[in-house]
Amino acid sequence: MQPDSGKVTIEVEGTDQQLAQLQSADMQAIVDASQLGPGEYTENVKVSVPPEVRVVNASNLKAVIRIKDQVASR
């Protein structure tokens, strides 16, 4: 098994013109951690793309999230 390179592959579908104009900045990887407290979690990653493009394959995208206790400032 090779070490994880940190790269993610996402397969998208659209017209030739839509795909030619697609930039990496047009896509977002989103993890909702708003309901999580301190601890370590493995959460699903949602991929957001422009409305004219469709995500075909982004299965099993996971992110490890570590949330630390907040220390009150004095």
N, CA, C and O atoms as a Tripos MOL2 file, in Angstrom:
@<TRIPOS>MOLECULE
protein
  296   295    74     0     0
PROTEIN
NO_CHARGES

@<TRIPOS>ATOM
      1 N           0.8400   -1.1850    0.0000 N.3       1 MET1
      2 CA          0.0000    0.0000    0.0000 C.3       1 MET1
      3 C           0.8850    1.2490    0.0000 C.2       1 MET1
      4 O           1.8130    1.3650    0.8010 O.2       1 MET1
      5 N           0.5910    2.1580   -0.8900 N.am      2 GLN2
      6 CA          1.3760    3.3900   -0.9880 C.3       2 GLN2
      7 C           0.8500    4.4290   -0.0080 C.2       2 GLN2
      8 O          -0.3350    4.4240    0.3240 O.2       2 GLN2
      9 N           1.7210    5.3210    0.4580 N.am      3 PRO3
     10 CA          1.2730    6.3720    1.3770 C.3       3 PRO3
     11 C           0.2720    7.2940    0.7050 C.2       3 PRO3
     12 O           0.3280    7.5110   -0.5050 O.2       3 PRO3
     13 N          -0.6470    7.8350    1.5000 N.am      4 ASP4
     14 CA         -1.6450    8.7670    0.9990 C.3       4 ASP4
     15 C          -0.9650   10.0520    0.5600 C.2       4 ASP4
     16 O          -0.2600   10.6880    1.3430 O.2       4 ASP4
     17 N          -1.1760   10.4330   -0.6930 N.am      5 SER5
     18 CA         -0.5450   11.6410   -1.2190 C.3       5 SER5
     19 C          -1.3560   12.8860   -0.9010 C.2       5 SER5
     20 O          -0.9060   14.0010   -1.1660 O.2       5 SER5
     21 N          -2.5440   12.7120   -0.3370 N.am      6 GLY6
     22 CA         -3.3880   13.8520   -0.0330 C.3       6 GLY6
     23 C          -4.2100   14.3120   -1.2200 C.2       6 GLY6
     24 O          -4.9710   15.2730   -1.1070 O.2       6 GLY6
     25 N          -4.0730   13.6490   -2.3490 N.am      7 LYS7
     26 CA         -4.8300   14.0260   -3.5420 C.3       7 LYS7
     27 C          -6.1740   13.3290   -3.5480 C.2       7 LYS7
     28 O          -6.3200   12.2020   -3.0760 O.2       7 LYS7
     29 N          -7.1470   14.0300   -4.0960 N.am      8 VAL8
     30 CA         -8.4990   13.5070   -4.2310 C.3       8 VAL8
     31 C          -8.8840   13.5860   -5.6950 C.2       8 VAL8
     32 O          -8.6160   14.5860   -6.3610 O.2       8 VAL8
     33 N          -9.5070   12.5410   -6.1900 N.am      9 THR9
     34 CA         -9.9800   12.5430   -7.5710 C.3       9 THR9
     35 C         -11.4980   12.6220   -7.5690 C.2       9 THR9
     36 O         -12.1740   11.8250   -6.9190 O.2       9 THR9
     37 N         -12.0240   13.5920   -8.3040 N.am     10 ILE10
     38 CA        -13.4620   13.7780   -8.4220 C.3      10 ILE10
     39 C         -13.7920   13.7760   -9.9110 C.2      10 ILE10
     40 O         -13.2060   14.5320  -10.6860 O.2      10 ILE10
     41 N         -14.7180   12.9360  -10.2980 N.am     11 GLU11
     42 CA        -15.1230   12.8450  -11.7000 C.3      11 GLU11
     43 C         -16.3840   13.6780  -11.9030 C.2      11 GLU11
     44 O         -17.3780   13.5060  -11.1980 O.2      11 GLU11
     45 N         -16.3270   14.5910  -12.8880 N.am     12 VAL12
     46 CA        -17.4670   15.4590  -13.1680 C.3      12 VAL12
     47 C         -17.9060   15.2900  -14.6160 C.2      12 VAL12
     48 O         -17.1630   14.7810  -15.4550 O.2      12 VAL12
     49 N         -19.1320   15.7310  -14.8870 N.am     13 GLU13
     50 CA        -19.7050   15.5910  -16.2200 C.3      13 GLU13
     51 C         -20.3010   16.9280  -16.6390 C.2      13 GLU13
     52 O         -20.9080   17.6310  -15.8320 O.2      13 GLU13
     53 N         -20.1210   17.2710  -17.9140 N.am     14 GLY14
     54 CA        -20.6790   18.4880  -18.4800 C.3      14 GLY14
     55 C         -20.3430   18.5310  -19.9500 C.2      14 GLY14
     56 O         -19.7290   17.6040  -20.4780 O.2      14 GLY14
     57 N         -20.7390   19.6020  -20.6170 N.am     15 THR15
     58 CA        -20.3940   19.7400  -22.0310 C.3      15 THR15
     59 C         -18.9030   20.0310  -22.1520 C.2      15 THR15
     60 O         -18.2620   20.4070  -21.1700 O.2      15 THR15
     61 N         -18.3540   19.8630  -23.3320 N.am     16 ASP16
     62 CA        -16.9340   20.1630  -23.5520 C.3      16 ASP16
     63 C         -16.6130   21.5920  -23.1380 C.2      16 ASP16
     64 O         -15.5850   21.8430  -22.5080 O.2      16 ASP16
     65 N         -17.4890   22.5310  -23.4910 N.am     17 GLN17
     66 CA        -17.2560   23.9370  -23.1660 C.3      17 GLN17
     67 C         -17.2980   24.1650  -21.6520 C.2      17 GLN17
     68 O         -16.4530   24.8800  -21.1120 O.2      17 GLN17
     69 N         -18.2720   23.5650  -20.9670 N.am     18 GLN18
     70 CA        -18.3800   23.7240  -19.5150 C.3      18 GLN18
     71 C         -17.1420   23.1690  -18.8110 C.2      18 GLN18
     72 O         -16.6160   23.7850  -17.8840 O.2      18 GLN18
     73 N         -16.6860   22.0040  -19.2600 N.am     19 LEU19
     74 CA        -15.5180   21.3920  -18.6290 C.3      19 LEU19
     75 C         -14.2410   22.1650  -18.9430 C.2      19 LEU19
     76 O         -13.3460   22.2410  -18.1020 O.2      19 LEU19
     77 N         -14.1450   22.7370  -20.1400 N.am     20 ALA20
     78 CA        -12.9610   23.5200  -20.5080 C.3      20 ALA20
     79 C         -12.8560   24.7810  -19.6470 C.2      20 ALA20
     80 O         -11.7530   25.2520  -19.3670 O.2      20 ALA20
     81 N         -13.9930   25.3240  -19.2310 N.am     21 GLN21
     82 CA        -14.0030   26.5490  -18.4260 C.3      21 GLN21
     83 C         -13.9090   26.2730  -16.9280 C.2      21 GLN21
     84 O         -13.6960   27.1970  -16.1430 O.2      21 GLN21
     85 N         -14.0660   25.0250  -16.5280 N.am     22 LEU22
     86 CA        -14.0640   24.6680  -15.1110 C.3      22 LEU22
     87 C         -12.6730   24.8280  -14.5070 C.2      22 LEU22
     88 O         -11.6920   24.3120  -15.0410 O.2      22 LEU22
     89 N         -12.5970   25.5350  -13.4080 N.am     23 GLN23
     90 CA        -11.3480   25.7610  -12.6840 C.3      23 GLN23
     91 C         -11.4450   25.0500  -11.3360 C.2      23 GLN23
     92 O         -12.5430   24.8130  -10.8330 O.2      23 GLN23
     93 N         -10.3160   24.7190  -10.7650 N.am     24 SER24
     94 CA        -10.3500   24.0790   -9.4460 C.3      24 SER24
     95 C         -11.0020   24.9990   -8.4050 C.2      24 SER24
     96 O         -11.6190   24.5180   -7.4550 O.2      24 SER24
     97 N         -10.8700   26.2980   -8.5800 N.am     25 ALA25
     98 CA        -11.4840   27.2560   -7.6530 C.3      25 ALA25
     99 C         -13.0070   27.2390   -7.7280 C.2      25 ALA25
    100 O         -13.6770   27.7450   -6.8270 O.2      25 ALA25
    101 N         -13.5650   26.6550   -8.8040 N.am     26 ASP26
    102 CA        -15.0140   26.5530   -8.9490 C.3      26 ASP26
    103 C         -15.6090   25.4230   -8.1100 C.2      26 ASP26
    104 O         -16.8270   25.3360   -7.9540 O.2      26 ASP26
    105 N         -14.7530   24.5640   -7.5740 N.am     27 MET27
    106 CA        -15.2100   23.4200   -6.7970 C.3      27 MET27
    107 C         -14.8480   23.6230   -5.3330 C.2      27 MET27
    108 O         -13.8130   24.2060   -5.0100 O.2      27 MET27
    109 N         -15.7080   23.1380   -4.4600 N.am     28 GLN28
    110 CA        -15.4500   23.2410   -3.0250 C.3      28 GLN28
    111 C         -15.6860   21.8940   -2.3620 C.2      28 GLN28
    112 O         -16.6200   21.1700   -2.7080 O.2      28 GLN28
    113 N         -14.8440   21.5770   -1.4240 N.am     29 ALA29
    114 CA        -15.0390   20.4120   -0.5770 C.3      29 ALA29
    115 C         -15.5620   20.9250    0.7580 C.2      29 ALA29
    116 O         -14.9350   21.7750    1.3900 O.2      29 ALA29
    117 N         -16.7140   20.4050    1.1890 N.am     30 ILE30
    118 CA        -17.3880   20.9400    2.3680 C.3      30 ILE30
    119 C         -17.5930   19.8340    3.3960 C.2      30 ILE30
    120 O         -18.0660   18.7450    3.0690 O.2      30 ILE30
    121 N         -17.2310   20.1270    4.6400 N.am     31 VAL31
    122 CA        -17.4830   19.2250    5.7560 C.3      31 VAL31
    123 C         -18.2500   20.0250    6.8060 C.2      31 VAL31
    124 O         -17.8010   21.0870    7.2360 O.2      31 VAL31
    125 N         -19.4010   19.5120    7.2110 N.am     32 ASP32
    126 CA        -20.2000   20.1910    8.2300 C.3      32 ASP32
    127 C         -19.7870   19.6910    9.6050 C.2      32 ASP32
    128 O         -20.0890   18.5590    9.9840 O.2      32 ASP32
    129 N         -19.0990   20.5400   10.3390 N.am     33 ALA33
    130 CA        -18.6670   20.2010   11.6960 C.3      33 ALA33
    131 C         -19.4140   21.0420   12.7330 C.2      33 ALA33
    132 O         -19.0130   21.1080   13.8950 O.2      33 ALA33
    133 N         -20.4910   21.6770   12.3050 N.am     34 SER34
    134 CA        -21.1920   22.6180   13.1730 C.3      34 SER34
    135 C         -21.8320   21.9650   14.3990 C.2      34 SER34
    136 O         -22.0580   22.6410   15.4030 O.2      34 SER34
    137 N         -22.1230   20.6840   14.3370 N.am     35 GLN35
    138 CA        -22.7820   20.0090   15.4560 C.3      35 GLN35
    139 C         -21.8150   19.1500   16.2710 C.2      35 GLN35
    140 O         -22.2490   18.4010   17.1460 O.2      35 GLN35
    141 N         -20.5250   19.2460   16.0020 N.am     36 LEU36
    142 CA        -19.5480   18.3920   16.6640 C.3      36 LEU36
    143 C         -18.8910   19.1080   17.8400 C.2      36 LEU36
    144 O         -18.6040   20.3030   17.7750 O.2      36 LEU36
    145 N         -18.6590   18.3630   18.9030 N.am     37 GLY37
    146 CA        -17.9500   18.8850   20.0540 C.3      37 GLY37
    147 C         -16.4960   18.4410   20.0040 C.2      37 GLY37
    148 O         -16.0560   17.8710   19.0060 O.2      37 GLY37
    149 N         -15.7540   18.6960   21.0620 N.am     38 PRO38
    150 CA        -14.3480   18.2930   21.0990 C.3      38 PRO38
    151 C         -14.1870   16.7910   20.8470 C.2      38 PRO38
    152 O         -14.9840   15.9780   21.3150 O.2      38 PRO38
    153 N         -13.1450   16.4460   20.1020 N.am     39 GLY39
    154 CA        -12.8670   15.0470   19.7900 C.3      39 GLY39
    155 C         -12.3380   14.8930   18.3840 C.2      39 GLY39
    156 O         -12.0490   15.8780   17.7040 O.2      39 GLY39
    157 N         -12.2130   13.6470   17.9490 N.am     40 GLU40
    158 CA        -11.7380   13.3480   16.6000 C.3      40 GLU40
    159 C         -12.8380   12.5950   15.8670 C.2      40 GLU40
    160 O         -13.4160   11.6490   16.4030 O.2      40 GLU40
    161 N         -13.1210   13.0110   14.6550 N.am     41 TYR41
    162 CA        -14.2120   12.4560   13.8700 C.3      41 TYR41
    163 C         -13.7480   12.1910   12.4370 C.2      41 TYR41
    164 O         -12.8500   12.8610   11.9270 O.2      41 TYR41
    165 N         -14.3680   11.2150   11.8070 N.am     42 THR42
    166 CA        -14.2010   10.9950   10.3760 C.3      42 THR42
    167 C         -15.5520   11.3110    9.7510 C.2      42 THR42
    168 O         -16.5380   10.6200   10.0080 O.2      42 THR42
    169 N         -15.5950   12.3440    8.9390 N.am     43 GLU43
    170 CA        -16.8480   12.8340    8.3750 C.3      43 GLU43
    171 C         -16.8330   12.7760    6.8510 C.2      43 GLU43
    172 O         -15.7760   12.8380    6.2230 O.2      43 GLU43
    173 N         -18.0220   12.6570    6.2700 N.am     44 ASN44
    174 CA        -18.1660   12.6790    4.8210 C.3      44 ASN44
    175 C         -17.8760   14.0680    4.2790 C.2      44 ASN44
    176 O         -18.1610   15.0750    4.9280 O.2      44 ASN44
    177 N         -17.3080   14.1080    3.0890 N.am     45 VAL45
    178 CA        -17.0180   15.3660    2.4060 C.3      45 VAL45
    179 C         -18.0190   15.5230    1.2680 C.2      45 VAL45
    180 O         -18.1760   14.6220    0.4440 O.2      45 VAL45
    181 N         -18.6860   16.6540    1.2270 N.am     46 LYS46
    182 CA        -19.6130   16.9720    0.1390 C.3      46 LYS46
    183 C         -18.8600   17.8380   -0.8710 C.2      46 LYS46
    184 O         -18.1320   18.7530   -0.4890 O.2      46 LYS46
    185 N         -19.0370   17.5500   -2.1450 N.am     47 VAL47
    186 CA        -18.3710   18.3080   -3.1950 C.3      47 VAL47
    187 C         -19.3900   19.2300   -3.8470 C.2      47 VAL47
    188 O         -20.4420   18.7840   -4.3040 O.2      47 VAL47
    189 N         -19.0730   20.5080   -3.8870 N.am     48 SER48
    190 CA        -19.9320   21.5080   -4.5060 C.3      48 SER48
    191 C         -19.2920   21.9580   -5.8220 C.2      48 SER48
    192 O         -18.1200   22.3340   -5.8610 O.2      48 SER48
    193 N         -20.0800   21.9120   -6.8940 N.am     49 VAL49
    194 CA        -19.6140   22.3290   -8.2220 C.3      49 VAL49
    195 C         -20.6240   23.3090   -8.7960 C.2      49 VAL49
    196 O         -21.7440   23.4030   -8.2950 O.2      49 VAL49
    197 N         -20.2420   24.0470   -9.8500 N.am     50 PRO50
    198 CA        -21.2060   24.9450  -10.4790 C.3      50 PRO50
    199 C         -22.4380   24.1670  -10.9640 C.2      50 PRO50
    200 O         -22.3310   22.9840  -11.2840 O.2      50 PRO50
    201 N         -23.6020   24.8200  -11.0200 N.am     51 PRO51
    202 CA        -24.8460   24.1160  -11.3410 C.3      51 PRO51
    203 C         -24.8710   23.4400  -12.7150 C.2      51 PRO51
    204 O         -25.6130   22.4770  -12.9090 O.2      51 PRO51
    205 N         -24.0850   23.9180  -13.6520 N.am     52 GLU52
    206 CA        -24.1040   23.3280  -14.9960 C.3      52 GLU52
    207 C         -23.2340   22.0760  -15.1060 C.2      52 GLU52
    208 O         -23.2340   21.4070  -16.1390 O.2      52 GLU52
    209 N         -22.5060   21.7640  -14.0570 N.am     53 VAL53
    210 CA        -21.6250   20.5880  -14.0290 C.3      53 VAL53
    211 C         -22.1700   19.6250  -12.9730 C.2      53 VAL53
    212 O         -22.7100   20.0490  -11.9510 O.2      53 VAL53
    213 N         -22.0210   18.3340  -13.2320 N.am     54 ARG54
    214 CA        -22.5370   17.3290  -12.3030 C.3      54 ARG54
    215 C         -21.4040   16.4460  -11.8010 C.2      54 ARG54
    216 O         -20.5500   16.0260  -12.5820 O.2      54 ARG54
    217 N         -21.3930   16.1660  -10.5050 N.am     55 VAL55
    218 CA        -20.4180   15.2340   -9.9270 C.3      55 VAL55
    219 C         -20.8790   13.8190  -10.2670 C.2      55 VAL55
    220 O         -21.9950   13.4280   -9.9240 O.2      55 VAL55
    221 N         -20.0200   13.0520  -10.9400 N.am     56 VAL56
    222 CA        -20.3370   11.6880  -11.3310 C.3      56 VAL56
    223 C         -19.7890   10.7050  -10.3100 C.2      56 VAL56
    224 O         -20.4550    9.7280   -9.9680 O.2      56 VAL56
    225 N         -18.5740   10.9580   -9.8180 N.am     57 ASN57
    226 CA        -17.9600   10.0330   -8.8800 C.3      57 ASN57
    227 C         -17.1030   10.8010   -7.8750 C.2      57 ASN57
    228 O         -16.0980   11.4210   -8.2230 O.2      57 ASN57
    229 N         -17.5310   10.7370   -6.6370 N.am     58 ALA58
    230 CA        -16.7630   11.3100   -5.5280 C.3      58 ALA58
    231 C         -17.0650   10.4750   -4.2960 C.2      58 ALA58
    232 O         -17.2010   10.9960   -3.1890 O.2      58 ALA58
    233 N         -17.1670    9.1830   -4.5080 N.am     59 SER59
    234 CA        -17.5850    8.3090   -3.4290 C.3      59 SER59
    235 C         -16.4860    8.1320   -2.3920 C.2      59 SER59
    236 O         -15.2930    8.1980   -2.6890 O.2      59 SER59
    237 N         -16.9280    7.9070   -1.1890 N.am     60 ASN60
    238 CA        -16.0440    7.6170   -0.0590 C.3      60 ASN60
    239 C         -15.0550    8.7240    0.2590 C.2      60 ASN60
    240 O         -13.9620    8.4530    0.7560 O.2      60 ASN60
    241 N         -15.4200    9.9550   -0.0200 N.am     61 LEU61
    242 CA        -14.5580   11.0650    0.3810 C.3      61 LEU61
    243 C         -14.7840   11.3220    1.8650 C.2      61 LEU61
    244 O         -15.9050   11.5910    2.2950 O.2      61 LEU61
    245 N         -13.7260   11.2380    2.6290 N.am     62 LYS62
    246 CA        -13.7990   11.4060    4.0830 C.3      62 LYS62
    247 C         -12.7370   12.4020    4.5280 C.2      62 LYS62
    248 O         -11.7100   12.5660    3.8700 O.2      62 LYS62
    249 N         -12.9930   13.0570    5.6370 N.am     63 ALA63
    250 CA        -12.0180   13.9580    6.2400 C.3      63 ALA63
    251 C         -11.9430   13.6520    7.7270 C.2      63 ALA63
    252 O         -12.9610   13.3950    8.3690 O.2      63 ALA63
    253 N         -10.7420   13.6800    8.2650 N.am     64 VAL64
    254 CA        -10.5580   13.5180    9.7030 C.3      64 VAL64
    255 C         -10.5310   14.9240   10.3050 C.2      64 VAL64
    256 O          -9.7620   15.7880    9.8840 O.2      64 VAL64
    257 N         -11.3810   15.1210   11.2850 N.am     65 ILE65
    258 CA        -11.5140   16.4290   11.9300 C.3      65 ILE65
    259 C         -11.1440   16.2730   13.3940 C.2      65 ILE65
    260 O         -11.6470   15.3820   14.0790 O.2      65 ILE65
    261 N         -10.2640   17.1400   13.8690 N.am     66 ARG66
    262 CA         -9.9010   17.1550   15.2900 C.3      66 ARG66
    263 C         -10.3380   18.4910   15.8670 C.2      66 ARG66
    264 O          -9.8960   19.5510   15.4220 O.2      66 ARG66
    265 N         -11.2050   18.4250   16.8570 N.am     67 ILE67
    266 CA        -11.7080   19.6430   17.5110 C.3      67 ILE67
    267 C         -11.1860   19.6280   18.9450 C.2      67 ILE67
    268 O         -11.4220   18.6820   19.6960 O.2      67 ILE67
    269 N         -10.4810   20.6790   19.3040 N.am     68 LYS68
    270 CA         -9.9130   20.7970   20.6500 C.3      68 LYS68
    271 C         -10.8340   21.6580   21.5160 C.2      68 LYS68
    272 O         -11.5930   22.4900   21.0200 O.2      68 LYS68
    273 N         -10.7400   21.4270   22.8210 N.am     69 ASP69
    274 CA        -11.4580   22.2780   23.7620 C.3      69 ASP69
    275 C         -10.9390   23.7020   23.6160 C.2      69 ASP69
    276 O          -9.7420   23.9220   23.4340 O.2      69 ASP69
    277 N         -11.8470   24.6580   23.6980 N.am     70 GLN70
    278 CA        -11.4310   26.0550   23.6490 C.3      70 GLN70
    279 C         -10.9650   26.4640   25.0320 C.2      70 GLN70
    280 O         -11.6000   26.1330   26.0340 O.2      70 GLN70
    281 N          -9.8740   27.1740   25.0840 N.am     71 VAL71
    282 CA         -9.3470   27.6710   26.3460 C.3      71 VAL71
    283 C          -9.8110   29.1090   26.5220 C.2      71 VAL71
    284 O          -9.5760   29.9560   25.6600 O.2      71 VAL71
    285 N         -10.4660   29.3770   27.6340 N.am     72 ALA72
    286 CA        -10.9600   30.7310   27.8870 C.3      72 ALA72
    287 C          -9.7990   31.6820   28.0860 C.2      72 ALA72
    288 O          -8.8530   31.3660   28.8080 O.2      72 ALA72
    289 N          -9.8590   32.8380   27.4580 N.am     73 SER73
    290 CA         -8.7850   33.8310   27.6320 C.3      73 SER73
    291 C          -9.0710   34.6540   28.8840 C.2      73 SER73
    292 O         -10.2230   34.8480   29.2720 O.2      73 SER73
    293 N          -8.0080   35.1250   29.4980 N.am     74 ARG74
    294 CA         -8.1420   35.9170   30.7310 C.3      74 ARG74
    295 C          -7.9960   37.3730   30.4520 C.2      74 ARG74
    296 O          -8.0800   38.1890   31.3700 O.2      74 ARG74
@<TRIPOS>BOND
     1     1     2 1
     2     2     3 1
     3     3     4 2
     4     3     5 am
     5     5     6 1
     6     6     7 1
     7     7     8 2
     8     7     9 am
     9     9    10 1
    10    10    11 1
    11    11    12 2
    12    11    13 am
    13    13    14 1
    14    14    15 1
    15    15    16 2
    16    15    17 am
    17    17    18 1
    18    18    19 1
    19    19    20 2
    20    19    21 am
    21    21    22 1
    22    22    23 1
    23    23    24 2
    24    23    25 am
    25    25    26 1
    26    26    27 1
    27    27    28 2
    28    27    29 am
    29    29    30 1
    30    30    31 1
    31    31    32 2
    32    31    33 am
    33    33    34 1
    34    34    35 1
    35    35    36 2
    36    35    37 am
    37    37    38 1
    38    38    39 1
    39    39    40 2
    40    39    41 am
    41    41    42 1
    42    42    43 1
    43    43    44 2
    44    43    45 am
    45    45    46 1
    46    46    47 1
    47    47    48 2
    48    47    49 am
    49    49    50 1
    50    50    51 1
    51    51    52 2
    52    51    53 am
    53    53    54 1
    54    54    55 1
    55    55    56 2
    56    55    57 am
    57    57    58 1
    58    58    59 1
    59    59    60 2
    60    59    61 am
    61    61    62 1
    62    62    63 1
    63    63    64 2
    64    63    65 am
    65    65    66 1
    66    66    67 1
    67    67    68 2
    68    67    69 am
    69    69    70 1
    70    70    71 1
    71    71    72 2
    72    71    73 am
    73    73    74 1
    74    74    75 1
    75    75    76 2
    76    75    77 am
    77    77    78 1
    78    78    79 1
    79    79    80 2
    80    79    81 am
    81    81    82 1
    82    82    83 1
    83    83    84 2
    84    83    85 am
    85    85    86 1
    86    86    87 1
    87    87    88 2
    88    87    89 am
    89    89    90 1
    90    90    91 1
    91    91    92 2
    92    91    93 am
    93    93    94 1
    94    94    95 1
    95    95    96 2
    96    95    97 am
    97    97    98 1
    98    98    99 1
    99    99   100 2
   100    99   101 am
   101   101   102 1
   102   102   103 1
   103   103   104 2
   104   103   105 am
   105   105   106 1
   106   106   107 1
   107   107   108 2
   108   107   109 am
   109   109   110 1
   110   110   111 1
   111   111   112 2
   112   111   113 am
   113   113   114 1
   114   114   115 1
   115   115   116 2
   116   115   117 am
   117   117   118 1
   118   118   119 1
   119   119   120 2
   120   119   121 am
   121   121   122 1
   122   122   123 1
   123   123   124 2
   124   123   125 am
   125   125   126 1
   126   126   127 1
   127   127   128 2
   128   127   129 am
   129   129   130 1
   130   130   131 1
   131   131   132 2
   132   131   133 am
   133   133   134 1
   134   134   135 1
   135   135   136 2
   136   135   137 am
   137   137   138 1
   138   138   139 1
   139   139   140 2
   140   139   141 am
   141   141   142 1
   142   142   143 1
   143   143   144 2
   144   143   145 am
   145   145   146 1
   146   146   147 1
   147   147   148 2
   148   147   149 am
   149   149   150 1
   150   150   151 1
   151   151   152 2
   152   151   153 am
   153   153   154 1
   154   154   155 1
   155   155   156 2
   156   155   157 am
   157   157   158 1
   158   158   159 1
   159   159   160 2
   160   159   161 am
   161   161   162 1
   162   162   163 1
   163   163   164 2
   164   163   165 am
   165   165   166 1
   166   166   167 1
   167   167   168 2
   168   167   169 am
   169   169   170 1
   170   170   171 1
   171   171   172 2
   172   171   173 am
   173   173   174 1
   174   174   175 1
   175   175   176 2
   176   175   177 am
   177   177   178 1
   178   178   179 1
   179   179   180 2
   180   179   181 am
   181   181   182 1
   182   182   183 1
   183   183   184 2
   184   183   185 am
   185   185   186 1
   186   186   187 1
   187   187   188 2
   188   187   189 am
   189   189   190 1
   190   190   191 1
   191   191   192 2
   192   191   193 am
   193   193   194 1
   194   194   195 1
   195   195   196 2
   196   195   197 am
   197   197   198 1
   198   198   199 1
   199   199   200 2
   200   199   201 am
   201   201   202 1
   202   202   203 1
   203   203   204 2
   204   203   205 am
   205   205   206 1
   206   206   207 1
   207   207   208 2
   208   207   209 am
   209   209   210 1
   210   210   211 1
   211   211   212 2
   212   211   213 am
   213   213   214 1
   214   214   215 1
   215   215   216 2
   216   215   217 am
   217   217   218 1
   218   218   219 1
   219   219   220 2
   220   219   221 am
   221   221   222 1
   222   222   223 1
   223   223   224 2
   224   223   225 am
   225   225   226 1
   226   226   227 1
   227   227   228 2
   228   227   229 am
   229   229   230 1
   230   230   231 1
   231   231   232 2
   232   231   233 am
   233   233   234 1
   234   234   235 1
   235   235   236 2
   236   235   237 am
   237   237   238 1
   238   238   239 1
   239   239   240 2
   240   239   241 am
   241   241   242 1
   242   242   243 1
   243   243   244 2
   244   243   245 am
   245   245   246 1
   246   246   247 1
   247   247   248 2
   248   247   249 am
   249   249   250 1
   250   250   251 1
   251   251   252 2
   252   251   253 am
   253   253   254 1
   254   254   255 1
   255   255   256 2
   256   255   257 am
   257   257   258 1
   258   258   259 1
   259   259   260 2
   260   259   261 am
   261   261   262 1
   262   262   263 1
   263   263   264 2
   264   263   265 am
   265   265   266 1
   266   266   267 1
   267   267   268 2
   268   267   269 am
   269   269   270 1
   270   270   271 1
   271   271   272 2
   272   271   273 am
   273   273   274 1
   274   274   275 1
   275   275   276 2
   276   275   277 am
   277   277   278 1
   278   278   279 1
   279   279   280 2
   280   279   281 am
   281   281   282 1
   282   282   283 1
   283   283   284 2
   284   283   285 am
   285   285   286 1
   286   286   287 1
   287   287   288 2
   288   287   289 am
   289   289   290 1
   290   290   291 1
   291   291   292 2
   292   291   293 am
   293   293   294 1
   294   294   295 1
   295   295   296 2
@<TRIPOS>SUBSTRUCTURE
     1 MET1         2 RESIDUE 1 A MET
     2 GLN2         6 RESIDUE 1 A GLN
     3 PRO3        10 RESIDUE 1 A PRO
     4 ASP4        14 RESIDUE 1 A ASP
     5 SER5        18 RESIDUE 1 A SER
     6 GLY6        22 RESIDUE 1 A GLY
     7 LYS7        26 RESIDUE 1 A LYS
     8 VAL8        30 RESIDUE 1 A VAL
     9 THR9        34 RESIDUE 1 A THR
    10 ILE10       38 RESIDUE 1 A ILE
    11 GLU11       42 RESIDUE 1 A GLU
    12 VAL12       46 RESIDUE 1 A VAL
    13 GLU13       50 RESIDUE 1 A GLU
    14 GLY14       54 RESIDUE 1 A GLY
    15 THR15       58 RESIDUE 1 A THR
    16 ASP16       62 RESIDUE 1 A ASP
    17 GLN17       66 RESIDUE 1 A GLN
    18 GLN18       70 RESIDUE 1 A GLN
    19 LEU19       74 RESIDUE 1 A LEU
    20 ALA20       78 RESIDUE 1 A ALA
    21 GLN21       82 RESIDUE 1 A GLN
    22 LEU22       86 RESIDUE 1 A LEU
    23 GLN23       90 RESIDUE 1 A GLN
    24 SER24       94 RESIDUE 1 A SER
    25 ALA25       98 RESIDUE 1 A ALA
    26 ASP26      102 RESIDUE 1 A ASP
    27 MET27      106 RESIDUE 1 A MET
    28 GLN28      110 RESIDUE 1 A GLN
    29 ALA29      114 RESIDUE 1 A ALA
    30 ILE30      118 RESIDUE 1 A ILE
    31 VAL31      122 RESIDUE 1 A VAL
    32 ASP32      126 RESIDUE 1 A ASP
    33 ALA33      130 RESIDUE 1 A ALA
    34 SER34      134 RESIDUE 1 A SER
    35 GLN35      138 RESIDUE 1 A GLN
    36 LEU36      142 RESIDUE 1 A LEU
    37 GLY37      146 RESIDUE 1 A GLY
    38 PRO38      150 RESIDUE 1 A PRO
    39 GLY39      154 RESIDUE 1 A GLY
    40 GLU40      158 RESIDUE 1 A GLU
    41 TYR41      162 RESIDUE 1 A TYR
    42 THR42      166 RESIDUE 1 A THR
    43 GLU43      170 RESIDUE 1 A GLU
    44 ASN44      174 RESIDUE 1 A ASN
    45 VAL45      178 RESIDUE 1 A VAL
    46 LYS46      182 RESIDUE 1 A LYS
    47 VAL47      186 RESIDUE 1 A VAL
    48 SER48      190 RESIDUE 1 A SER
    49 VAL49      194 RESIDUE 1 A VAL
    50 PRO50      198 RESIDUE 1 A PRO
    51 PRO51      202 RESIDUE 1 A PRO
    52 GLU52      206 RESIDUE 1 A GLU
    53 VAL53      210 RESIDUE 1 A VAL
    54 ARG54      214 RESIDUE 1 A ARG
    55 VAL55      218 RESIDUE 1 A VAL
    56 VAL56      222 RESIDUE 1 A VAL
    57 ASN57      226 RESIDUE 1 A ASN
    58 ALA58      230 RESIDUE 1 A ALA
    59 SER59      234 RESIDUE 1 A SER
    60 ASN60      238 RESIDUE 1 A ASN
    61 LEU61      242 RESIDUE 1 A LEU
    62 LYS62      246 RESIDUE 1 A LYS
    63 ALA63      250 RESIDUE 1 A ALA
    64 VAL64      254 RESIDUE 1 A VAL
    65 ILE65      258 RESIDUE 1 A ILE
    66 ARG66      262 RESIDUE 1 A ARG
    67 ILE67      266 RESIDUE 1 A ILE
    68 LYS68      270 RESIDUE 1 A LYS
    69 ASP69      274 RESIDUE 1 A ASP
    70 GLN70      278 RESIDUE 1 A GLN
    71 VAL71      282 RESIDUE 1 A VAL
    72 ALA72      286 RESIDUE 1 A ALA
    73 SER73      290 RESIDUE 1 A SER
    74 ARG74      294 RESIDUE 1 A ARG
